[in-house]
Amino acid sequence: MAKEGKPRRVLLVCMGNICRSPTAEEVLRTHARKAGLAIEFDSAGTENYHIGDPPDPRSIRHAKHRGYDLSTLRARQVHASDFHSFDLILAADELNLRELRRRCPAELHGRLRLFLGDVALPDPYYGESDDFEKVLDLVEKQAVLLVSRWSQTN
């Protein structure tokens, strides 16, 4: 994928795949669909301790208040095949980006980026309601920017 090009498949990654990455997956999917973009979205975690679990109930609740349904999503771990299957892989923070770089074939490192571009998406897991709202604010803002950019490319 060219740096400015529109991706076909996007993977969102955080540590456990129960807060940030499923939220980003569904928010991006919703905004892309509304814009008429045919892009596939998925999410995964770098760790394996929540495989098969739904998103954190707080993520589900806060997202639902904004019109996003996370209830059908289930956590999974990043697979080696993901580096070939997805043309853009967006990590929530530097820790997860470093882990992705460690696992990813060197020739595919260009597919790896931070979701927010140059800053970390904060982890709300040990936080309060306001932390989940802040994540949604940041994810929605970035989703609007990404979908706008992708809408202007072929």
matplotlib code that plots the C-alpha trace (Angstrom):
import matplotlib.pyplot as plt

x = [0.0, 1.3, 1.7, -1.1, -3.2, -6.5, -6.1, -8.2, -7.8, -7.0, -6.0, -6.3, -4.0, -3.8, -2.6, -5.6, -8.0, -10.8, -10.8, -8.9, -8.6, -12.2, -13.4, -11.3, -12.3, -16.0, -15.7, -13.6, -16.0, -19.0, -17.4, -16.0, -19.4, -21.1, -18.5, -19.2, -15.7, -15.2, -12.6, -12.4, -11.6, -10.5, -8.8, -6.4, -4.2, -0.5, -1.2, -3.3, -5.0, -8.5, -8.9, -12.5, -13.7, -16.1, -14.8, -14.7, -18.3, -17.3, -16.1, -19.3, -21.5, -19.7, -19.6, -23.3, -24.1, -22.5, -24.2, -21.5, -22.2, -19.1, -21.2, -20.5, -16.7, -14.4, -10.8, -8.1, -4.3, -2.3, -1.3, 1.8, -0.6, -2.0, 1.2, 0.5, -3.3, -3.6, -2.1, -2.3, -1.8, -2.4, -1.1, -2.6, 0.8, 4.5, 4.7, 2.4, 4.0, 7.4, 5.9, 4.4, 7.7, 9.4, 7.0, 6.6, 8.8, 11.2, 9.9, 6.4, 7.3, 5.9, 2.4, 2.9, 1.9, 0.5, -3.2, -3.0, 0.0, 2.6, 1.0, -0.3, -4.0, -4.3, -5.4, -8.6, -8.6, -7.5, -9.3, -12.7, -15.6, -14.0, -11.0, -13.3, -15.0, -11.6, -10.6, -13.9, -13.2, -9.7, -10.8, -13.7, -11.6, -8.9, -11.6, -13.0, -9.4, -8.5, -11.8, -11.6, -8.0, -9.0, -12.0, -9.7, -7.5, -8.0]
y = [0.0, 3.4, 5.7, 8.0, 5.2, 3.8, 0.5, -2.6, -4.2, -2.5, -4.2, -2.3, -3.6, -3.1, -5.3, -7.5, -6.6, -5.7, -1.9, 0.3, -1.9, -3.2, 0.4, 1.7, -1.2, -0.5, 3.3, 3.1, 0.5, 2.7, 5.9, 4.1, 2.5, 5.9, 7.3, 4.5, 3.0, -0.7, -1.3, -4.4, -3.8, -6.2, -6.0, -8.1, -8.0, -8.6, -10.7, -13.9, -13.5, -12.4, -14.7, -15.3, -12.7, -9.8, -6.3, -4.9, -4.1, -0.5, -0.2, -1.8, 0.6, 3.8, 2.9, 2.0, 5.5, 6.9, 4.5, 1.9, -1.8, -3.7, -6.6, -9.1, -8.6, -11.2, -10.8, -12.6, -12.5, -11.2, -14.0, -14.2, -14.3, -10.9, -9.1, -10.4, -10.2, -6.6, -3.7, -1.3, -2.3, 0.4, 0.0, 1.8, 2.7, 2.3, -0.8, -2.6, -1.1, -2.4, -5.9, -5.8, -4.8, -7.6, -10.2, -8.7, -9.6, -6.7, -6.2, -5.5, -3.0, -0.2, -1.5, -0.7, 2.6, 4.2, 4.7, 8.4, 9.1, 10.2, 9.7, 6.8, 6.1, 5.9, 2.6, 3.1, -0.4, 0.6, 3.9, 5.4, 6.2, 9.5, 7.4, 5.4, 8.6, 10.1, 7.0, 7.4, 11.1, 10.4, 7.4, 9.3, 12.3, 10.1, 8.0, 11.2, 12.2, 8.7, 8.2, 11.7, 11.0, 7.6, 9.0, 11.3, 8.5, 5.7]
z = [0.0, -0.9, 2.2, 1.0, -0.6, 0.5, 2.3, 1.5, 4.9, 8.2, 11.5, 14.8, 17.6, 21.3, 24.1, 25.0, 22.2, 24.6, 24.9, 22.4, 19.3, 19.2, 19.8, 16.9, 14.7, 15.0, 14.9, 11.7, 10.2, 10.9, 9.5, 6.4, 5.7, 5.9, 3.5, 1.1, 1.4, 0.9, 3.5, 5.8, 9.5, 12.2, 15.5, 17.6, 20.6, 20.9, 24.0, 24.4, 27.7, 26.4, 23.3, 22.6, 25.2, 24.3, 24.7, 28.2, 29.3, 29.9, 26.2, 25.0, 27.2, 26.3, 22.6, 22.6, 23.9, 20.8, 18.4, 18.0, 18.7, 20.0, 21.5, 18.7, 18.6, 20.2, 21.2, 19.2, 19.1, 16.2, 13.9, 11.7, 8.6, 9.6, 8.4, 4.9, 5.0, 6.1, 4.2, 7.2, 10.8, 13.3, 16.9, 19.9, 21.4, 21.1, 23.2, 20.9, 17.8, 19.0, 19.5, 16.0, 14.6, 16.4, 14.9, 11.5, 8.5, 7.9, 4.3, 5.7, 8.4, 6.2, 7.0, 10.7, 12.2, 15.3, 15.2, 16.2, 14.0, 16.6, 20.0, 22.0, 22.4, 26.2, 27.7, 29.7, 31.2, 34.7, 34.5, 35.1, 32.8, 31.7, 30.3, 28.1, 26.9, 26.1, 24.1, 22.1, 21.5, 20.2, 18.1, 16.5, 15.7, 14.1, 12.2, 10.6, 9.5, 8.2, 6.3, 4.8, 3.6, 2.2, 0.5, -1.5, -2.8, -5.2]

ax = plt.figure().add_subplot(projection="3d")
ax.plot(x, y, z, "-o")
ax.set_aspect("equal")
plt.show()
